[in-house]
Amino acid sequence: MVVFALLLELLGYAIKIILIISFWLVVLSTVFNWLNLSNKHPLIKFVRILTDPVFMLLRKKFPFLIQREIDFTPMLILFFIIFMHLLVVNTLLEAALRLK
């Protein structure tokens, strides 16, 4: 049981790291978009390559997310990331703690 608990804990922390990185990528992409920065800088290119496919998918599925030139897509993604962190990561870490 201890090995299974450690695997659950490892999985929980791995998902937590992925969600934290995703959160900051969305925040950076939004800030870059607000500042109208050029795509010539490698960091901006990298962030947009990672985030734009998700943004475009949600904009196609939910066109009402763009209201009067305000795009609520990043906010929806951030809410989803926070929800996944609260639901999945905390559940995995609590399950691992109970199994120890």
N, C-alpha and C positions, 0 to 999 in steps of 0.2 A: 504493500500500500504506500509505503514511503516513496518508492520509485515513481508510482503513478502521481502522487502528490507533487513531486518535484517536476515531472513533465507538465502537469497542469500549470504549475507556477511559472515554468519557463515559457509555455505558450502564452500565458497571460501577460508576462512582461514583454514578449516579442510583439504581441498585438498592440500593447500600450505604446511601444516605441514607434511602430508603424503609424499609429493614429496621431501621435504627437508630431511626427515629421509631416504627415499629411495636413494637419492643422496649420502648421507654420508655412507650408507651401501655398495653401489657399490664402492665408493672410498676406504673404509676400506678393502673390499674383494680384490680389486685390489692390494692394498699395501701388504696385507697379502700374496697374491700369489707371488708378486715380491720378498718378503723376504723369501719365502719358509718356513714359520712358520708351526709348527706341529699343527694338529687338536686336540691336547689334552687340550688346554686351552679353557675354557667355552665360552669366548667371540668370539674366532675364530670359534668355532663350531656353535655358534648362528648366526654369520654373514654368514657363508657358507651355513647353512641350509636355510636361507632366500634368498640368492642371487643365489646359484647354480642352482636351477630349472629354473630360468629365463635365466641364461647364457646357460644352456644346450639346452633349447628350441630354442633360437636364433642360437646357433651353428648348430643345426640340420636343421633349416629352411634356414640358410644362411651360408653354409660351407666356402664360400669365405672370411668370416670375419677373418679367421686365415691364415695369410700369413707369411711363413718362421719363424715360432715359435713366431710370434707377434700376439696376440689376440686382435682384435679390437672390440670385443663384449661389453666390459664395456664402450667404447667410444660411441658406438651406443646407449646404454641404457642411458648414461648421456645426450646425445643430445636429446633423446626422453623426458627425464624428464624435461630438460630446455624448450623444445618446449611446453610441456603440461603446464608448469608453465606460460610461456608467453601467451599462447593461452587461456587456460581454466581459470586459477586463475585470471588473469588480466581482462578477459571478465566478470567474475562473480562479481568481486569487482567494476568494472566500472558500471555494470548494477545496482548493489545495490546502488551505489552513486547517480545515476540518478533517482532512485525511491524514494529516501528520500525526 
